[in-house]
Every structure is written in structure tokens, then in C-alpha cells.
Amino acid sequence: MKSFHIITFGCQMNEHDSERMAGILSGRDYTVAAGAADADLVILNTCSIREKAEQKFYSELGRLRELQKERPGLKIAVAGCIAQQEGKKLLRHASHVDLVLGPSDIGRLGELLERGQTTGRAVVSTEGDPEYHLKRIPSTRAGSIKAWVSIMHGCDNFCTYCVVPYLRGRERSRTPEHIVDEARDLAARGFKEVTLLGQNVNSYGKGLGRQIDFPLLLSMINGVSGIERIRFVTSHPRDLSDELIAAMRDLPKVCEALHLPVQSGSDRVLKSMNRGYDRSAYLEKVRKLRAAVPGLALTTDIIVGFPGETLDDFEQTMSLLKEVRYANIFSFRYSTRPGTAALAMPDHLSEPEKEARLASVLALQREITAQYYRDQVGHVVEVLFEGQSRKGGKLAGRTRGNTVVNVEGASSLIGTVAKVRITRDARNSLHGELCA
């Protein structure tokens, strides 16, 4: 019996794609290896959203080349966005790779491996399966309490810095029946929480030819018995509707947490990014959200050093952080990406300048996040326990706002929701005690 090991880079979409590839392989009698050194097949599921992710991939690919010299029978596959971006070109400087497959070709993984075995040659499949989003592909889940559920693939937004529409294609929605059936199956297997995945979940339903949108889908999943919590990523600010805000307010299983990527606080930069909204429109949606959903934990993405970003543009981003006061942020230096409109823009900033601006953003947000954590002390919150804490000796779970809480308690609590009183804050988590 053959074994496999998957190394995943990048976003939640990639994590779930890896679960799908694991499901396909398990259905073909592959077993999970302890690591790359023990596997007959290693899959690198790659990310191309930033240059750093590419560098990590190529470093890992180099290590696998050395491992393959020691174990000539080892097969190496490259999946994900770099596979789609490079295609056959990848084999020119990585001749030890046996299979290259794009994100929409995952469903053919088994047959592509067989083709390579039969021909003895490397196989490249990046043409994409136009029906991929309509197929039910098995998944081997990484956990037993929380699960990813993909509701759509691709993106139509074409932000000037982003490669996703070119690599994952245009938006295609899964049918609501398939999504709800998957949620029911997860509930029957004991899962308590689902996170709905899409590059822009707010535009769900496009192309299905029926009256279905994201708020209605949320309502349908809210009715699935056994699922206790619903989350979703990512939500594009331009398409955040009043109906979705109402759904977050009215549907009890939808958590009070939202990732709403702003990217910049400057109208000039937002226009250059082709984001489709300005600062005031974004802030108005934040105001509506907080009025409708008390205690909402809001997070965002920030890109610093976008081409042409002036010091004044950057200060507007800093002022937006102070005004909104996010629970947390994910911030990155602008990274040049092949094929994007931003690559040809003038006035690219130096790496030291981008690094300095990133450091300022992170320092400010650390203060804001620390205060957000301090404000939770004394509150009673619901915690879904997921397992042991990283340092051991306690249970770890998450609030509905998605903050980690560490509590002393019996392991029988894992997979259940309990009331916890927050007793103290820490740098990246909270500590609490079970309520009597």
C-alpha cells in the first residue's frame, strides 16, 4: 500500500483543497505518511499570492530533490496556484517533479497519477475542469470539530495586485443542495462548526440561474441540525449588502466575527487597487455592522507600500486602523505578481520603505489588539473547545468572535460549547474559568 504526504502553503482554500486531495488518495488505498521522508508521494499545494509564499515553495522543492536522490521511487506533485501559473515551465527547472496540476484539476488527481505511472513521464494538467465546482469530491478532514465548506471558486474582481482571477478562474458557485448536504453530512459525523469558503462569498449564487444569494444560503445552513456555529471568508466590502448584515444579526448560528479586507485607508490607493469602494463607503458599512451586531469582532487585511503610495496615503491607513479598531489584522508588504496591472504601475517603493511602514502598522495594531483582549476580561462568553492548549495542561477553544481561550477542564469538554468567564488576557489569547 502506498503512502502520501501533503505540504500546504497559503490560504484556507488551499487547506481545503489539500483535504480534497487527501480524500481522493484515501479512496485509492493510499495511507497518510508521518512525513515527506516516509511517503511514496509528496504533494506541494502552493500559493502565489505573495513572493514570500513562492520562495517557501521553491525551498521545499529543493529539499525534496535531495530526498528523491536518496529514494528514487519518490513521486513529487505540485498543485495549487504556482502549478497553474507555471504549468509546463515548472519542469524546465524542476525536472524531478512528476505531476503538475492546477486548482480546478484536483478532481482528476487519481487518473493523472495513473497516467504518469503508465507513461513513465511527467504529467501536466492545468487546463481546468469546467464542471469542477459541480462535483462532489471526498475530503479527509484535518479535524473532527470544525470543517471548511467551499461554496464557490474563482474571483471576478481583478484587483490590480492580485493573481487569483488569473489562476483560479472566474466565479463559479456550487449548488445550495450540494452545500447543505455537505453540512448535514458533517453534522452527522459530529462536526460542530463550518466555515464557508470563497474568494468573495458575498457574490455567491452568480451563474446558478436561480434566486439564491449568500444571505439565503446562510439561512439554509442555519437550519442544519447539529451545526452550532457558522463562519465565512472572505467578504468583499463592495458587495457587503444590508441583507447580509441582517442575516448576521438574525441567524443565531452565524458568529459575531467578520473578516472585511480594507487593504488601504486612502481613497487614491483604493482606486488604484480597483477595490470598488472608498474609505467613507467602507466606514459606513462598518457602522451598520456594529449597530446590527453588538460585540462584532472585525478583522481585516492591509497592504502597505502599494505602487505610488505616498506618506499621506500611508498615514490615512494608520488613521483608519485607529478609527475602526480591529480585533486583529493581517498586514503585508506589497508584492509584485506576474500578469497583474500593478506590476506596470510607476513609483514602486523600496523594500526598506515598505518594511518600515509594515513595522509601523504592526506596532499600532499590537496596541489595539492588546486593548481588545483587555476589554474581554470579566465577560462571560461561549467557548467551543477544540482540544488541548499549545503549552498543554489546559483546554483550548474559541469564542464566537474567534478569539482563543485557554481553560482548565476535563477532556470530555472537547467538542462542546460551554460558558466561560474571562479572567485575564495574554498576548495572543485569553484565559478563563468555567462558569458553574
Secondary structure, 3 states (H helix, E strand, C coil): CCEEEEEECCCHHHHHHHHHHHHHHHCCCCEECCCHHHCCEEEEEECCCCHHHHHHHHHHHHHHHHHHHHCCCCEEEEEEHHHHHHCCHHHHHCCCCCEEECHHHHHHHHHHHHHHHHHCCCEEECCCCCCHHHCCCCCCCCCCCEEEEECEECCCCCCCCCCHHHHHCCCEECCHHHHHHHHHHHHHCCCCEEEEECCCHHHCCCCCCCCCCHHHHHHHHHCCCCCCEEEEECCCHHHCCHHHHHHHHHCCCECCEEECCCECCCHHHHHHHCCCCCHHHHHHHHHHHHHHCCCCEEEEEEEECCCCCCHHHHHHHHHHHHHHCCCEEEEEECCCCCCCHHHHCCCCCCHHHHHHHHHHHHHHHHHHHHHHHHHHCCCEEEEEEEEECCCCCCEEEEECCCCEEEECCCHHHCCCEEEEEEEEECCCCEEEEECC
